[in-house]
Structure formats: C-alpha cells, structure tokens
Amino acid sequence: MEDITIEELKQKIDNKEDFLLIDVREDWEFNDFNINGKLIPLGTLQGAIDDLDDWMEKEVVVHCKSGGRSAAAKEFMVRQGFKNVRNLLGGMLAWQAKYG
C-alpha cells in the first residue's frame, strides 16, 4: 500500500473515515504534541501486535516524528500479515509545519 501525505491524512480525519492511526513515537513526544493516534512506541509494537488483529484487513496509518520509525513499523506490520498499512510521509514535523 502506498504511503500517505499529511494532506490526505488530514482529509481522512476531517471526514471521520474508519482507519486506525498509530503513533510509534515515545511517550514524551506524544505528550508534547499528538493528533489523537493510538500510542504504541516502536519498541513495544511487537508485543502489542496481537491486540491489533481486528485491523489486519483494514486501513492502518502509522506515524512518528519524521517518517523513519513509522517506516520500520509499517515494514514490521506488513510482515505480520497486515494488508493496508500506510506510513505518514514527513511525520509530525511536516504536520506541524503545515497545520501547527
């Protein structure tokens, strides 16, 4: 599945589309600024993956600060059998630069 831009994600959120948004940053980064994703730091994703079984066939968007950790999270989730995982290009740095 192709990755997603901040504009596409903002539209999905504004339209209240059904997808799972996962923030793979650390707690302190999430507490500093977040867009209401489900916090699962990258280091804990492997242990939390079974809790996400309901999303195996549905759209999942992963994001981090700049796109590196979320790219790793996407790769891991695809290897686990998730069919529709998209990485937020530019991460929260790009989001905050455009939307504040």
CORFENHU-V690684 format. One line per field, one symbol per residue. ss: DSSP state (h for helix, s for strand, l for the rest). Layout:
ss->???
//
This chain:
ss->lllslhhhhhhhhhlllllsssslllhhhhhhlllllssllhhhhhhhhhhhhhhlllsssssllllhhhhhhhhhhhhllllsssssllhhhhhhhhhl
//
